[in-house]
């Protein structure tokens, strides 16, 4: 019984520290970040996936710009959150502009 609990704890630690249990990454869609002007508005669009079987949402630039009432895009970021090997996944596109 005690060896089963030890094994479960070791596996949980391995999953957490290997990035399998929880991942949260935010990356820019730009190469010259030192010259980027963000603009005065922010728009966000999201899409989700559950159990690798069902997905919904619209994480496109167009949807994010529409949600933020942005006519001119200046910069964009991508954010991904995954829980336990992708059982739950959220993609976000964040756009900045005027």
C-alpha positions as CSV (number, residue, x, y, z in Angstrom):
1,X,0.0,0.0,0.0
2,X,2.7,2.4,0.9
3,X,4.7,1.6,-2.2
4,X,1.6,2.5,-4.3
5,X,1.3,5.9,-2.7
6,X,5.1,6.5,-3.2
7,X,4.8,5.6,-6.8
8,X,1.8,7.9,-7.3
9,X,3.7,10.8,-5.7
10,X,6.7,10.2,-7.8
11,X,4.6,10.0,-11.0
12,X,2.8,13.3,-10.0
13,X,6.1,15.1,-9.5
14,X,7.5,13.8,-12.8
15,X,4.4,15.0,-14.7
16,X,4.4,18.4,-13.0
17,X,8.1,19.1,-13.6
18,X,8.2,17.7,-17.2
19,X,5.5,20.0,-18.4
20,X,3.0,17.3,-19.0
21,X,0.6,18.3,-16.2
22,X,0.4,22.1,-16.9
23,X,1.8,24.3,-19.7
24,X,1.2,28.0,-20.2
25,X,3.2,29.7,-23.0
26,X,2.9,33.2,-24.4
27,X,4.8,34.1,-27.5
28,X,4.9,37.2,-29.8
29,X,4.1,37.2,-33.5
30,X,6.8,39.6,-34.4
31,X,10.5,39.6,-35.2
32,X,11.5,43.2,-34.5
33,X,10.1,43.7,-31.0
34,X,12.2,46.8,-30.3
35,X,10.4,48.7,-33.0
36,X,6.8,47.6,-32.2
37,X,4.1,50.1,-31.4
38,X,1.2,48.4,-29.7
39,X,-1.6,50.9,-30.3
40,X,-4.4,52.0,-28.1
41,X,-6.8,48.9,-28.4
42,X,-6.6,45.3,-27.5
43,X,-8.6,42.4,-29.0
44,X,-8.7,38.8,-27.8
45,X,-10.0,35.7,-29.6
46,X,-10.0,32.2,-28.1
47,X,-10.5,28.5,-29.1
48,X,-10.7,25.5,-26.9
49,X,-10.2,21.7,-27.1
50,X,-11.4,19.1,-24.7
51,X,-10.3,15.4,-24.5
52,X,-8.6,15.7,-28.0
53,X,-12.1,15.1,-29.5
54,X,-14.1,18.3,-29.3
55,X,-12.9,21.8,-30.2
56,X,-14.7,25.1,-30.5
57,X,-14.0,28.8,-30.8
58,X,-12.3,31.2,-33.3
59,X,-8.7,32.2,-32.4
60,X,-8.0,34.0,-35.6
61,X,-6.5,37.5,-36.1
62,X,-9.8,38.6,-37.7
63,X,-11.9,37.6,-34.7
64,X,-9.5,39.2,-32.3
65,X,-9.5,42.4,-34.3
66,X,-13.3,42.4,-34.5
67,X,-13.6,41.8,-30.7
68,X,-11.3,44.8,-30.0
69,X,-12.8,47.0,-32.7
70,X,-9.3,47.3,-34.3
71,X,-8.9,48.5,-37.9
72,X,-5.1,48.5,-38.1
73,X,-3.1,45.6,-36.5
74,X,0.2,46.5,-35.0
75,X,1.3,43.5,-33.0
76,X,0.0,40.1,-32.0
77,X,0.7,37.5,-29.2
78,X,-0.2,33.9,-29.0
79,X,-1.0,32.2,-25.7
80,X,-1.4,28.5,-25.2
81,X,-2.6,26.8,-22.0
82,X,-2.7,23.0,-21.7
83,X,-3.6,20.8,-18.8
84,X,-2.5,17.2,-18.5
85,X,-1.1,16.4,-22.0
86,X,-3.7,18.4,-23.7
87,X,-6.9,17.0,-22.2
88,X,-7.9,20.6,-21.9
89,X,-6.3,23.2,-24.3
90,X,-7.0,26.9,-24.7
91,X,-5.5,29.0,-27.6
92,X,-5.6,32.8,-27.4
93,X,-4.7,35.4,-30.0
94,X,-4.2,38.8,-28.5
95,X,-3.9,41.7,-31.1
96,X,-2.9,45.3,-30.5
97,X,-3.7,48.2,-32.8
98,X,-5.9,51.2,-33.5
